[in-house]
Amino acid sequence: MVNLNPTRERAKAIDFTQPYFITGTTLLVRKGSGINGPADLDASKTVASVQGSSDAQGLLSVQPNANITYYQEYPQAYMAFKLGRVDAMVKTSIVLGKLAKDDPDFEILMPPFKPDPWVMGVKHDDSKWRLALDELIMDAWHDGTINELHKKYLETPAGFELQIWPDYY
C-alpha cells in the first residue's frame, strides 16, 4: 500500500476511501533564514522538491512565484538543502521530520500550509470494497491502532483525529 492523495484528476479514474492518515505540506528551512512561510519564497529563493510529487503544486498554489528545483528522490532534495544549494525544501511535515530530526540548525514550519490526507484508491463503482476499507479504517481509529502505529513509527502521537461515523459505534 502506498500513500495516495485524493485529487480531482485521480477521481476521474478511481474512487477513494476516507483518509486513514492526515499530515500537511510545509517547509523545511534553516533557523534564522527569515523564511516564515510560503509568502517569503519569492523568485530569489530556491525550494527543493521531488519530481512527480504534489507538494510543489501545493506550494505553487499559495506562492505562484516560488522558484522550485526538482530532484529525482527525497534524499537528493534533502542533500541539496543540507548543502545550501537551495533555501528550503517542501514536503509533508512527517517526511521532513524524519529527514531533519537530528539537525538542530533546521526547523519545520508549522502549522502546514496545505492539508495532506492519505487515502486508498479503489476501482470506480466498487462501493462494497470501499465501504469495507472505510470500516477497517474507522475500527483502527476507534480501537487506538492508528495512534499506536503513529507513536511506534513516527515517535509522536497523531496530531489529528478521524471522524468516525456515529452509527458504527
BELKA-V814760 format. One record per backbone hydrogen bond with DSSP energy under -1.0 kcal/mol. NH is the residue of the N-H (numbers start at 1). CO is the residue of the C=O. If there is no record, write none. Layout:
# BELKA-V814760
{{NH	CO} {NH	CO}}
This chain:
# BELKA-V814760
{{11	7} {12	9} {13	10} {14	10} {15	122} {17	120} {20	118} {21	118} {23	116} {25	114} {26	91} {28	89} {29	107} {31	105} {33	30} {40	37} {41	38} {42	40} {45	42} {47	67} {48	88} {49	69} {51	71} {53	50} {58	54} {59	55} {60	56} {61	57} {62	59} {63	59} {66	63} {69	47} {71	49} {77	73} {78	74} {79	75} {80	76} {81	77} {82	78} {83	79} {84	81} {85	80} {87	46} {88	46} {89	28} {90	48} {91	26} {93	24} {96	92} {97	93} {98	94} {99	95} {100	96} {103	100} {106	103} {107	29} {109	27} {113	25} {114	25} {116	23} {118	21} {119	4} {122	15} {126	123} {130	126} {131	127} {132	128} {133	129} {134	130} {135	131} {136	132} {137	133} {138	134} {139	135} {140	136} {141	137} {142	138} {143	139} {146	140} {148	144} {149	145} {150	146} {151	147} {152	148} {153	149} {154	150} {155	151} {168	165}}
